[in-house]
Amino acid sequence: MTETKEQGLSAVAGPQAATVKNPDVMAPLIQIIDELRDVSRTASRNDLRGRLGMVRARVADTRVRLVVVGPPKSGMSTLVNALAAAPVSATDSPISVPSIVEYGPEATATLVRREGGGRVRRQPVDPLNPGPALSATGVIRADFTHPSPLLAEGIVLMDAPGAAVQDSTTWSMIAAADAVLYVSDADTAYNRDQIAHLRRIGQICPTVICVLNKIDRNPHWAQVQELNRELLDEAGLGFAVAPVSAQLHHQAHRAGNQQRAIESGVPQLVEHLRDYVVAHADAMAVKSAVRDIQLVGDHLGVVLRTEADALRDPRRRAHVTQQLATARDQADQLRQRTATWQVTLADGSTELMADIEHDLRHRLRGLMRDAETEISGIDPATRWKRFGTELEGRIAEAIAENFETANYRAEELGEQVAARFPAEHRRPELPDIRPRYASDLLADVAPLEPLQSAKAGVPEQFLSALRGSYGGILMVGLATSLLGMSLVNWYSAGAGILLGLHALWEDRRARRLRRQAEAKAAVSRLMDDVVFQVGKESRTRLREVQRVLRDHFTDIATDALRAADEALRVAEEAGAQYGDRGAERLARLDTDMGKLRDLRQQADSIAAA
C-alpha cells in the first residue's frame, strides 16, 4: 500500500484535543523512523518506506487512535455512535465506508468522494443526518468532528467497513491504530476463523479489546463471554472481553436514563479505555513502534547486505549470483516438493481419521459388550436410570482416551510432514484437539431410552396365575372324576396351585428377557448415536490440524521462493545498475548498514527502558 493511501486513512490532529502521548517520549522514535526511511530509500524498498510512513503518523499523533472492526451486522457503527455520542456512522446502510471521528469545537461532517477521472473531492454534509450521504456511491471515507467528552480526552475513533473478510482498507486502519475494538454478536462464541482473525490482528496491533455486543437481546451472553475468554486463553491471546449493548445505551441516552445506560456496559467500556488504553498510551505506542522498527530493519538489512556482497568484490559477483541462483533452485524444488508433502499430509490425515474412528468404535464396542453382560445378569427395570448414568460416565472416559490418542497421533503427523522440509522449518504449534470436558461432546447425543416393557402389576400377575391354574384344575379334575370325585377336589386344587405358580414364574421370566433384550437394543442405539456425533467432532478437529499444517508449510515454500527471488534480483542488478560508481554505492551501503545497526540498538534500548 502506498504512503499516500496510508496517510489518507490517518486522522490529523484535531483542534483543542487532549495530548495523550508525550511528545518528548515519541521524539526519539520519530527520529529513528525518519532515518530508517532514508535507509529504505537507499534500498529502493518503497513498500517498507510506506509502512514506516504509517508508523510515523501513528507515533507523531499525540492522541490514541481506536479502530472498531468486526463481522457484518455485529453493531460496530452503533457502538461508534454510542462512544462518540453522535450519529457519525450509518447503522442501516447496505454500503459501509470507513469513518474517522475526532474532537472539534462543533459538529462537522465531510465526505471524501472519488469522481470521474480519478479526482478526489471533499464534500461537507449535514453532521446531524449524514446517513443518506454516506450511502451514496463513490464515497471513500467520511471525516467527522464532534465536541464529545471522550474525544476531547484524546481519542480518535475509526470505524472500519464491516466485512466477513477484511479488505486492505480495514487492515490499513488496523495498522494505523493504537488499539482495536473487535465487535462481535453475543449470541454465539468465537469460531476458529474468528480466533485466527484475532491472532492476526494482534500481530499487527498488540492492544485489542473484544467487545461482546447486543447483550440485551441474548440472555445467555454471560456463558458466551466465559467461553470466549477460554477460547482466547487457549489461543494464547490475553485480550479483555467487554459485554455491552450499544443499542440499549443509545435508547438510555435519548431517554436520559442513567441506570439503563450503566446496564448497557458502554460506560464501563469507556472507563476501561481510559484506565488501560489512554493511561498507558506512551508504553503501547513505544512497544508497537519498536516492533515495526525491528521488523523493517531486519528486512532492510538483508537487502543491503546482499547488494553489498555483490558489489564488494567484482570477482565474487558471479559466485554470489550463482549462490543465489542455487538458493532459488532449492526454493523452487521446495515448492515442487509441495505435492510430496501434501500427499503425505493427505494420506496421513485420512489414515489418522480412520484409525481414530476405529479406536472410538472399538472402545464403545467393548463398553457395549460389558453393558450387555451386566444387563444379562440383572433385571434392568430395577436400576435403569442409575445404569444409564454410569454408562454415560464410562462413555465419557472412553471419549477422553480416544481424543488423547488423536492428539498424540496428530502431533506425530505434524512431525512426519515437517520431516519433508529443512531442519529449521519444523512443525507449527498445533491446536489441542482434546476437549476440556468429554461430557460436553455428549450434549447432542440422545440419552439412554427408557424401557417400555415395565414390570407386571398385581392384576397382570393374578391373571397369569389364573390362566395356569385353570388348566391344572380342569385336567386333574377330569381324571379324578372317573374315580367318582367331584371336578374340584383336593387333588385338582393342588394341581391348579402348582401350575398357576409355574405360569406366574414363566411370565416373569419372559418379561425379564424382553426387558433385557430391549435394554441391549437401547444401549446399541446409544452407541451408534455416540459414534455419529463424536465421530463428526473428531473429524472436524483433525481437519483443523490438517489445515494448520497445510497453511504453515505452504507459507514456508512461498516465502522461501519470494526471498530468494528478491535477493537474486538485487544481486544481478547491482553491477549493471551502478557500473563505475560501484565503489561509491558500496560506501553508501556500508554507511547505511552501520546506521541500521545503530538504529536497531537505539530501538532496543528504548524498548528495554
C-alpha positions in Angstrom: 0.0 0.0 0.0 1.4 3.4 -0.9 2.3 6.0 1.6 -0.3 8.4 0.3 -3.2 6.0 0.8 -1.9 5.1 4.3 -1.7 8.7 5.4 -5.1 9.3 3.8 -6.6 6.9 6.3 -4.9 8.6 9.2 -6.8 11.3 11.1 -4.9 14.5 11.6 -4.6 16.3 14.9 -7.9 17.8 15.8 -8.3 21.3 17.4 -8.1 21.5 21.2 -7.8 17.7 21.6 -6.1 16.5 24.7 -2.4 15.4 24.4 -2.3 11.7 25.4 1.1 10.7 24.1 4.1 12.6 25.5 5.9 14.2 22.5 9.2 14.1 24.3 8.9 10.3 24.6 7.8 9.9 21.0 10.6 12.2 19.6 13.4 9.6 19.7 11.2 7.1 17.9 10.2 9.7 15.2 13.9 10.4 14.7 14.7 6.7 14.3 11.8 6.2 11.9 12.9 9.2 9.7 16.4 7.9 9.5 15.1 4.4 8.7 13.0 5.8 5.9 16.2 7.3 4.4 17.8 3.9 4.5 14.7 2.3 2.9 15.1 4.8 0.0 18.7 3.7 -0.5 17.5 0.1 -0.6 14.7 1.0 -3.1 12.1 -0.5 -0.8 9.2 1.8 -1.2 6.9 -0.6 0.4 8.9 -0.5 3.6 9.1 3.2 3.3 5.3 3.5 3.1 4.9 1.3 6.1 7.3 3.5 8.1 5.3 6.5 7.0 2.2 4.9 8.6 4.2 4.2 11.8 5.5 7.7 11.9 1.9 9.2 11.5 0.7 7.0 14.4 3.6 7.9 16.7 3.5 11.6 15.8 -0.2 11.8 16.6 -0.4 12.8 20.3 -3.9 11.1 20.6 -4.9 7.5 20.7 -6.3 6.0 17.5 -9.0 3.5 18.3 -10.3 1.4 15.3 -13.5 -0.6 15.5 -13.7 -3.7 13.4 -15.8 -6.9 13.3 -18.1 -9.1 11.3 -21.1 -7.5 9.4 -24.3 -6.8 11.5 -22.4 -7.0 14.8 -23.3 -3.4 15.8 -19.9 -1.7 15.1 -21.5 1.5 13.8 -23.9 1.6 16.7 -21.1 1.3 19.1 -19.1 4.0 17.4 -22.1 6.3 17.6 -22.5 5.5 21.3 -18.9 6.2 22.0 -18.9 9.5 20.0 -22.3 10.4 21.3 -23.3 11.4 17.8 -24.8 9.7 14.6 -21.5 9.6 12.8 -21.8 6.2 11.2 -24.7 4.7 9.2 -26.3 1.8 11.0 -28.8 0.6 8.4 -26.9 1.2 5.1 -26.0 -1.7 2.8 -22.9 0.3 1.8 -20.2 0.6 4.5 -17.4 3.1 4.3 -14.6 4.0 6.7 -15.4 6.8 9.2 -12.9 8.8 11.3 -14.3 10.8 14.2 -12.1 13.3 16.1 -12.7 16.1 18.5 -13.8 19.5 17.3 -15.5 22.5 18.9 -18.5 21.9 16.8 -20.0 19.1 14.8 -18.9 18.8 11.2 -19.1 16.0 8.6 -17.0 15.8 5.4 -17.2 13.1 2.8 -14.2 12.2 0.7 -15.5 11.1 -2.7 -13.9 9.8 -5.9 -15.3 11.4 -9.0 -14.7 10.9 -12.8 -11.1 10.9 -13.9 -9.8 9.7 -10.5 -10.2 13.0 -8.8 -10.9 13.2 -5.1 -13.2 15.8 -3.7 -14.2 16.7 -0.1 -17.9 17.4 0.3 -19.3 18.9 3.5 -22.6 17.3 4.6 -25.1 17.7 7.4 -23.5 16.3 10.6 -26.8 15.7 12.2 -28.1 13.4 9.4 -25.1 12.0 7.4 -26.8 8.7 6.7 -28.2 9.4 3.2 -24.9 11.0 2.1 -22.9 8.0 3.5 -25.0 5.7 1.3 -24.1 7.5 -1.9 -21.8 5.9 -4.4 -18.2 6.9 -4.8 -17.7 7.7 -1.1 -14.2 6.7 0.0 -14.2 7.9 3.6 -16.2 10.1 6.0 -14.4 12.6 8.4 -16.3 13.9 11.4 -15.6 16.3 14.2 -17.7 16.4 17.4 -17.4 18.0 20.8 -17.6 14.7 22.6 -16.1 14.4 26.1 -14.4 11.1 25.2 -12.9 12.5 22.0 -11.8 15.6 23.9 -9.7 13.3 26.2 -7.5 12.4 23.2 -9.2 9.5 21.4 -9.8 9.3 17.7 -12.5 6.8 16.6 -12.0 4.9 13.3 -15.0 2.8 12.1 -13.8 0.2 9.6 -16.1 -1.2 7.0 -17.9 -4.3 8.1 -16.9 -7.3 6.1 -16.8 -11.1 6.5 -13.1 -10.9 5.3 -11.5 -7.5 6.0 -10.1 -5.8 2.9 -6.9 -3.8 2.5 -8.6 -0.7 3.8 -9.5 -2.3 7.1 -6.0 -3.8 7.5 -4.5 -0.3 6.9 -6.7 1.1 9.6 -5.7 -1.6 12.0 -2.0 -0.9 11.2 -2.6 2.8 11.8 -4.3 2.2 15.2 -3.0 2.3 18.7 -5.8 0.0 19.9 -8.5 -2.2 18.3 -12.1 -2.9 19.4 -13.2 -6.2 17.9 -17.0 -6.2 18.0 -19.0 -9.5 17.7 -22.5 -10.6 18.5 -23.3 -12.0 21.9 -25.4 -14.9 20.6 -22.5 -17.2 19.7 -19.0 -17.8 20.8 -16.0 -17.3 18.5 -15.3 -19.8 15.9 -12.0 -21.0 14.6 -11.9 -18.4 11.8 -12.5 -15.6 14.3 -9.8 -16.8 16.6 -7.4 -16.9 13.7 -8.5 -13.4 12.6 -7.9 -12.1 16.1 -4.5 -13.7 16.2 -3.6 -11.8 13.0 -5.0 -8.5 14.4 -2.8 -9.0 17.5 0.3 -9.4 15.4 -0.4 -6.0 13.7 -1.8 -4.1 16.7 -1.0 -5.7 20.1 -3.7 -3.8 22.0 -7.0 -5.5 21.3 -10.3 -5.4 23.3 -13.0 -7.9 22.4 -16.5 -6.3 22.6 -19.5 -8.6 23.1 -22.4 -6.5 21.7 -26.2 -6.9 21.9 -26.3 -8.5 25.4 -29.8 -7.1 25.9 -31.0 -9.5 23.1 -29.1 -12.6 24.3 -30.0 -13.8 27.8 -27.1 -16.3 27.8 -24.4 -13.7 27.0 -22.5 -14.4 30.2 -21.9 -18.0 29.2 -20.7 -16.8 25.7 -18.4 -14.3 27.4 -16.9 -17.0 29.6 -16.5 -19.4 26.6 -14.8 -16.6 24.6 -12.4 -16.0 27.4 -11.5 -19.7 27.5 -11.0 -19.8 23.7 -8.8 -16.7 23.8 -6.7 -18.2 26.6 -6.3 -21.4 24.7 -5.1 -19.4 21.7 -2.6 -17.5 23.9 -4.4 -14.2 23.3 -4.7 -12.2 26.5 -7.5 -9.9 25.3 -10.1 -8.5 27.5 -13.8 -9.3 26.7 -16.2 -6.5 27.4 -20.0 -7.1 27.3 -22.1 -4.1 26.0 -25.3 -3.2 24.4 -24.8 -0.2 22.1 -28.4 0.0 21.2 -29.5 -0.1 24.8 -27.1 2.8 25.6 -28.5 4.8 22.6 -32.0 4.4 24.0 -31.0 5.2 27.5 -29.1 8.3 26.3 -32.1 9.6 24.4 -34.4 8.9 27.5 -31.9 10.4 29.9 -32.0 7.1 32.0 -28.6 6.9 33.7 -29.3 3.5 35.2 -30.1 1.9 31.9 -27.0 3.5 30.4 -24.9 1.8 33.1 -26.7 -1.5 32.4 -25.6 -1.2 28.8 -22.0 -1.7 29.7 -20.8 1.2 27.5 -19.7 3.4 30.4 -17.7 0.5 31.8 -16.0 0.1 28.4 -15.2 3.8 28.3 -13.6 3.6 31.8 -11.6 0.6 30.6 -10.3 2.7 27.6 -9.3 5.5 30.0 -7.6 3.2 32.5 -5.8 0.7 30.2 -5.5 2.5 26.8 -5.3 6.2 27.3 -3.4 6.0 30.6 -0.8 3.6 29.0 -0.7 5.3 25.6 3.1 6.0 25.7 4.0 2.4 26.6 1.7 1.0 23.9 3.0 3.3 21.3 6.6 2.6 22.1 6.1 -1.1 22.1 4.2 -1.2 18.8 6.6 1.2 17.1 9.7 -0.6 18.2 8.3 -3.9 16.9 7.7 -2.3 13.5 11.2 -0.7 13.5 12.8 -4.1 14.3 10.8 -5.9 11.6 11.6 -3.3 8.9 15.2 -3.1 10.0 15.6 -6.8 9.6 14.2 -6.7 6.0 16.4 -3.7 5.1 19.5 -5.5 6.5 19.0 -8.5 4.2 18.6 -6.3 1.1 21.6 -4.1 1.9 23.9 -7.0 2.8 23.0 -8.9 -0.4 23.7 -5.9 -2.6 27.0 -5.1 -0.8 28.3 -8.6 -1.2 27.6 -8.4 -4.9 29.5 -5.1 -5.2 32.3 -5.6 -2.8 34.4 -7.9 -5.0 33.6 -8.0 -8.7 35.3 -11.3 -9.0 32.9 -12.7 -6.5 29.8 -11.2 -8.2 29.4 -14.2 -10.5 29.9 -16.5 -7.5 27.4 -14.6 -5.4 24.9 -14.7 -8.3 25.5 -18.4 -8.7 24.9 -19.0 -4.9 21.7 -17.0 -5.1 20.6 -18.9 -8.2 21.3 -22.1 -6.3 19.2 -20.9 -3.4 16.4 -20.0 -5.8 16.6 -23.5 -7.4 16.4 -25.0 -3.9 13.4 -22.9 -3.1 11.9 -23.9 -6.5 12.5 -27.6 -5.7 10.9 -27.0 -2.3 7.8 -25.7 -4.0 7.8 -28.6 -6.4 8.0 -30.9 -3.4 4.7 -29.4 -2.3 2.9 -32.3 -3.9 5.0 -34.7 -1.9 4.4 -33.3 1.5 0.7 -32.6 0.6 0.3 -36.3 -0.3 2.0 -37.2 3.0 -0.4 -34.9 4.8 -3.5 -36.0 2.9 -2.7 -39.7 3.3 -1.7 -39.3 6.9 -4.8 -37.3 7.7 -7.1 -39.9 6.0 -5.3 -42.8 7.9 -5.4 -40.8 11.2 -9.2 -40.2 10.9 -9.8 -43.8 10.0 -7.7 -45.1 12.9 -9.3 -42.7 15.4 -12.8 -43.6 14.3 -11.9 -47.3 14.6 -10.4 -46.7 18.0 -13.6 -45.0 19.1 -15.8 -47.8 17.8 -13.5 -50.4 19.4 -13.7 -48.7 22.8 -17.5 -48.3 22.5 -18.0 -51.9 21.4 -16.1 -53.1 24.5 -18.3 -50.9 26.6 -21.4 -52.3 24.9 -20.3 -55.9 25.4 -19.7 -55.2 29.1 -23.1 -53.5 29.3 -24.8 -56.4 27.7 -23.1 -58.8 30.1 -24.2 -56.7 33.0 -27.8 -56.5 31.7 -27.9 -60.3 31.3 -27.3 -60.7 35.0 -29.8 -58.2 36.3 -33.4 -57.0 35.8 -32.9 -53.7 34.0 -36.2 -52.3 35.4 -34.8 -52.2 38.9 -31.9 -49.8 38.3 -32.2 -48.5 34.7 -31.6 -44.8 35.5 -28.6 -45.5 37.6 -27.3 -47.9 34.9 -27.7 -45.1 32.3 -25.8 -42.6 34.4 -22.9 -45.0 35.0 -22.8 -45.9 31.3 -22.6 -42.3 30.2 -19.7 -41.8 32.6 -17.8 -44.8 31.1 -18.6 -43.5 27.6 -17.1 -40.0 28.5 -13.9 -41.7 29.8 -13.6 -43.7 26.6 -14.1 -40.5 24.5 -11.4 -38.7 26.5 -9.0 -41.5 26.0 -9.9 -41.5 22.3 -9.2 -37.8 21.9 -6.0 -38.2 23.9 -4.8 -40.7 21.3 -6.0 -38.5 18.5 -4.0 -35.5 19.9 -0.8 -37.7 20.2 -1.2 -39.1 16.7 -1.8 -35.6 15.3 1.5 -34.4 16.7 3.2 -37.4 15.1 1.6 -36.5 11.8 3.0 -33.0 12.2 6.5 -34.4 12.7 6.1 -36.6 9.7 5.2 -33.7 7.4 7.9 -31.5 8.9 10.5 -34.1 8.1 9.9 -33.3 4.4 11.3 -29.9 5.0 14.7 -28.5 6.1 15.5 -28.9 9.8 14.9 -25.2 10.6 11.3 -25.4 9.4 9.7 -27.6 12.0 6.0 -28.1 12.5 3.9 -25.2 13.9 2.2 -25.2 17.2 -0.8 -27.4 16.7 -4.2 -26.8 18.3 -5.0 -29.0 21.2 -7.9 -31.1 19.9 -8.7 -32.7 23.3 -12.0 -31.5 24.8 -11.9 -29.7 28.1 -14.7 -31.9 29.3 -15.5 -35.0 27.3 -19.1 -35.0 28.6 -19.7 -31.8 26.6 -19.4 -33.8 23.4 -22.4 -35.9 24.6 -24.7 -32.8 24.7 -26.1 -33.6 21.3 -26.4 -37.3 22.0 -29.9 -38.5 22.9 -29.9 -40.0 26.4 -30.5 -43.7 27.1 -34.1 -44.5 26.2 -36.5 -45.6 29.0 -37.7 -49.2 29.0 -41.2 -49.7 27.6 -41.5 -53.3 29.0 -42.2 -52.4 32.6 -42.8 -54.9 35.4 -46.2 -56.6 35.5 -48.6 -55.2 38.1 -50.7 -57.2 40.5 -53.7 -57.7 38.2 -51.5 -58.9 35.3 -49.7 -61.4 37.6 -53.1 -62.6 39.0 -54.4 -63.2 35.5 -51.2 -65.1 34.5 -51.5 -67.3 37.6 -55.3 -67.8 37.0 -54.7 -68.9 33.4 -52.1 -71.5 34.5 -54.2 -72.8 37.5 -57.3 -73.2 35.3 -55.7 -75.8 33.1 -54.4 -77.8 36.1 -57.8 -77.9 37.8 -59.5 -79.0 34.6 -57.1 -81.8 33.7 -56.7 -83.3 37.2 -60.4 -82.7 38.0 -61.5 -84.7 34.9 -59.1 -87.5 35.7 -60.3 -87.8 39.3 -64.0 -87.6 38.3 -63.6 -91.1 36.8 -63.0 -92.2 40.4 -66.2 -90.7 41.5 -64.8 -87.5 42.8 -66.1 -84.0 42.0 -64.4 -81.8 39.4 -62.9 -79.6 42.1 -61.3 -81.6 44.8 -58.1 -81.5 46.8 -56.1 -83.1 44.0 -57.3 -80.7 41.3 -56.9 -77.7 43.6 -53.3 -78.7 44.4 -52.5 -79.2 40.7 -54.1 -75.8 39.9 -51.9 -74.1 42.5 -48.7 -75.7 41.2 -49.4 -74.9 37.6 -50.5 -71.4 38.5 -47.2 -70.7 40.3 -45.3 -72.2 37.3 -47.2 -70.0 34.9 -46.5 -66.9 37.0 -42.8 -67.8 37.1 -42.7 -68.3 33.4 -44.5 -65.0 32.7 -42.0 -63.1 35.0 -39.1 -64.8 33.2 -40.4 -63.9 29.8 -41.0 -60.3 30.8 -37.4 -60.1 32.2 -36.0 -61.5 29.0 -37.9 -58.9 27.0 -36.7 -56.1 29.2 -33.1 -57.3 28.8 -33.5 -57.5 25.0 -35.0 -54.0 25.0 -32.2 -52.7 27.2 -29.5 -54.2 24.9 -31.2 -52.6 21.9 -31.3 -49.2 23.7 -27.6 -49.4 24.5 -26.8 -50.3 20.9 -28.7 -47.3 19.6 -27.0 -45.1 22.2 -23.6 -46.3 21.0 -24.5 -45.7 17.3 -25.5 -42.1 18.2 -22.3 -41.5 20.1 -20.2 -42.8 17.2 -22.2 -40.5 14.8 -21.9 -37.3 17.0 -18.5 -37.7 18.5 -17.0 -39.0 15.3 -18.1 -35.9 13.4 -16.5 -33.7 16.1 -13.3 -35.7 16.0 -13.0 -35.4 12.2 -13.7 -31.7 12.4 -10.9 -31.2 14.9 -8.5 -33.3 12.9 -9.3 -31.4 9.8 -8.4 -28.2 11.7 -5.0 -29.8 12.4 -4.6 -30.6 8.7 -5.4 -27.0 7.7 -2.9 -25.6 10.2 -0.2 -27.9 8.8 -1.1 -27.1 5.2 -1.1 -23.3 5.6 2.1 -23.4 7.6 4.2 -25.3 5.2 2.7 -23.6 2.1 3.7 -20.3 3.5 7.3 -21.7 4.1 7.6 -22.7 0.5 6.2 -19.5 -0.9 8.2 -17.2 1.4 11.5 -19.1 0.7 11.0 -18.6 -3.1 10.0 -15.0 -2.7 13.0 -14.1 -0.6 15.4 -15.9 -2.9 13.9 -14.2 -6.0 14.2 -10.8 -4.4 17.8 -11.3 -3.2 18.8 -12.7 -6.6 17.2 -9.7 -8.4 19.2 -7.2 -6.2 22.4 -9.0 -6.8 22.0 -9.3 -10.5 21.0 -5.7 -11.0 23.7 -4.3 -8.7 26.6 -4.4 -11.1 24.7 -3.3 -14.2 23.0 -0.5 -12.3 26.0 1.3 -10.9 28.8 0.4 -13.3 31.9 2.5 -12.4 30.0 4.0 -9.4 30.1 0.7 -7.7 32.7 1.9 -5.1 30.6 4.9 -4.3 27.5 2.8 -3.9 29.3 0.3 -1.7 30.4 3.1 0.6 26.9 4.3 0.8 25.7 0.7 1.6 28.3 0.3 4.3 27.3 3.6 5.8 23.6 2.7 5.8 24.3 -0.8 7.3 26.2 0.9 10.1 23.3 3.4 10.6 20.9 0.4 10.5 22.8 -1.3 13.3 22.8 1.9 15.4 19.1 2.5 14.8 18.3 -1.1 15.8 20.4 -0.7 19.0 18.6 2.6 19.8 15.2 1.0 19.3 16.2 -2.0 21.5 17.4 0.4 24.3 14.1 2.3 24.1 12.1 -0.9 24.4 14.2 -2.1 27.4 13.8 1.3 29.2 
